[in-house]
Amino acid sequence: MAREELTRLTGNGNGTCGGEDCPNVYRTVKGSFLVQGDVSRAFDASEGEGLVEIPEETLREAFRALGW
């Protein structure tokens, strides 16, 4: 899936980052979410899964964008 097919819910340039490399939450056309952040090594995820760490404010921004 290409980034252009996603709806970006966070990182609109009002914070400390506005590029493509900061923590972000995206919504897919299927209604699921993709999270971009720093890779976490808190524990070993199951095969085919990964862990990312994003700031609380990034989630709050995504919730506001969705009207939650």
Backbone bond lengths (Angstrom), bond angles and torsions (degrees), N, CA, C in turn:
res aa  C-N    CA-C-N  psi(-1)  N-CA   C-N-CA  omega(-1)  CA-C   N-CA-C  phi
1 M - - - 1.448 - - 1.523 107.81 -
2 A 1.308 116.47 133.89 1.466 121.84 -179.25 1.525 110.84 -84.84
3 R 1.310 116.13 148.72 1.468 120.99 179.14 1.526 111.59 -56.39
4 E 1.321 116.51 -33.10 1.467 120.84 -179.23 1.527 112.39 -65.00
5 E 1.324 117.80 -18.24 1.463 122.34 179.37 1.524 112.07 -85.65
6 L 1.319 117.26 -4.37 1.459 122.16 -176.49 1.520 111.11 -101.33
7 T 1.327 115.63 151.77 1.456 121.37 172.11 1.517 107.66 -98.02
8 R 1.323 115.98 116.55 1.463 121.08 -179.50 1.523 108.67 -81.19
9 L 1.327 116.69 123.18 1.456 122.04 -177.09 1.520 112.85 -98.41
10 T 1.320 118.08 -13.99 1.465 121.50 -175.33 1.519 110.11 -137.39
11 G 1.329 115.18 173.52 1.461 120.51 173.92 1.516 113.45 69.31
12 N 1.326 116.31 45.04 1.467 119.78 -177.17 1.521 113.66 -83.02
13 G 1.312 117.07 9.35 1.456 119.86 178.24 1.512 114.02 97.12
14 N 1.328 118.55 -2.79 1.462 120.73 -179.70 1.524 112.70 -82.59
15 G 1.325 117.22 -13.35 1.455 120.86 -178.36 1.506 111.66 -103.01
16 T 1.311 115.03 -147.96 1.454 120.12 -176.81 1.518 112.40 -82.98
17 C 1.324 117.42 -10.23 1.463 119.51 178.29 1.527 109.02 -137.46
18 G 1.272 115.78 146.27 1.451 120.87 177.81 1.510 111.15 -137.39
19 G 1.342 115.38 0.36 1.457 120.22 -179.48 1.515 111.35 -85.06
20 E 1.295 115.62 -164.75 1.451 121.09 -177.80 1.529 112.74 -92.78
21 D 1.340 117.90 4.26 1.458 119.56 -171.10 1.520 114.17 -111.83
22 C 1.314 118.54 11.91 1.456 119.87 -178.33 1.526 109.95 -103.13
23 P 1.357 118.39 168.76 1.459 119.53 177.79 1.529 110.43 -58.04
24 N 1.308 116.11 132.00 1.466 121.50 -179.96 1.516 110.81 -146.28
25 V 1.322 114.79 158.06 1.452 122.39 172.24 1.518 106.86 -121.19
26 Y 1.320 115.94 132.90 1.458 122.83 179.83 1.524 108.96 -121.84
27 R 1.328 116.69 150.24 1.467 121.90 173.79 1.522 108.00 -110.70
28 T 1.340 116.04 135.80 1.458 120.92 179.69 1.525 110.24 -89.60
29 V 1.311 116.79 168.06 1.463 120.71 177.88 1.525 110.62 -65.87
30 K 1.327 118.22 -21.60 1.466 122.49 177.29 1.525 112.02 -80.87
31 G 1.359 117.03 -9.17 1.459 120.61 -178.79 1.514 114.06 93.42
32 S 1.318 117.72 1.52 1.459 120.10 176.08 1.524 109.21 -88.07
33 F 1.317 116.52 176.89 1.454 121.38 -175.03 1.517 111.27 -123.74
34 L 1.322 115.75 145.82 1.456 123.47 171.23 1.516 107.69 -117.22
35 V 1.313 115.99 137.53 1.455 121.00 -178.71 1.518 108.48 -118.17
36 Q 1.323 116.07 130.20 1.460 123.02 177.36 1.516 107.64 -110.75
37 G 1.315 117.02 128.17 1.457 120.38 179.41 1.512 110.98 -168.93
38 D 1.303 115.10 -170.27 1.459 120.70 178.05 1.524 109.43 -72.54
39 V 1.310 116.92 138.32 1.460 121.13 177.40 1.522 107.96 -65.97
40 S 1.330 115.65 132.48 1.460 121.52 179.55 1.525 109.92 -105.05
41 R 1.294 116.16 145.19 1.464 122.77 176.09 1.531 109.86 -115.04
42 A 1.346 117.49 27.08 1.466 121.79 -176.89 1.528 111.72 -59.05
43 F 1.328 117.60 -37.10 1.457 122.94 173.64 1.521 107.77 -160.69
44 D 1.303 116.19 166.99 1.460 120.72 179.94 1.529 109.18 -82.04
45 A 1.313 116.40 116.59 1.460 121.10 178.18 1.524 109.79 -73.83
46 S 1.324 115.20 161.47 1.461 120.98 178.74 1.520 110.51 -63.10
47 E 1.318 116.46 160.12 1.461 122.70 177.84 1.521 110.50 -51.74
48 G 1.327 116.87 130.30 1.456 121.58 178.94 1.519 114.50 85.05
49 E 1.327 117.94 -0.10 1.463 122.46 179.55 1.522 109.49 -117.07
50 G 1.325 115.02 163.17 1.456 120.77 176.62 1.512 109.97 -145.51
51 L 1.301 116.54 163.36 1.456 122.77 178.31 1.514 109.19 -114.43
52 V 1.331 116.47 136.01 1.453 120.69 170.88 1.518 107.76 -128.40
53 E 1.305 115.09 152.24 1.465 121.65 179.71 1.517 108.15 -115.01
54 I 1.339 116.01 127.14 1.458 120.74 177.30 1.521 109.01 -130.47
55 P 1.321 118.14 151.19 1.461 121.72 179.84 1.530 111.69 -66.77
56 E 1.321 116.20 150.51 1.470 121.60 177.43 1.523 110.80 -54.94
57 E 1.322 117.71 -39.90 1.465 120.89 -177.91 1.532 111.53 -61.46
58 T 1.319 117.69 -30.73 1.463 120.38 177.81 1.527 110.13 -65.80
59 L 1.331 117.20 -43.03 1.465 119.84 176.22 1.525 111.66 -65.18
60 R 1.325 116.88 -41.49 1.472 119.91 178.33 1.531 110.56 -60.27
61 E 1.329 117.29 -40.85 1.453 121.52 178.91 1.530 110.41 -63.80
62 A 1.325 116.77 -40.82 1.475 120.76 178.22 1.525 110.03 -64.70
63 F 1.314 118.45 -42.76 1.468 121.61 178.67 1.524 110.93 -61.83
64 R 1.334 117.01 -42.16 1.457 120.55 178.27 1.527 110.27 -62.73
65 A 1.322 116.96 -41.77 1.475 120.67 179.90 1.523 111.35 -61.96
66 L 1.330 116.43 -31.55 1.472 121.19 179.39 1.522 112.59 -88.25
67 G 1.328 117.32 -6.06 1.459 121.04 -178.42 1.510 113.94 75.91
68 W 1.338 116.55 24.12 1.465 120.56 -179.41 1.497 110.90 -89.85
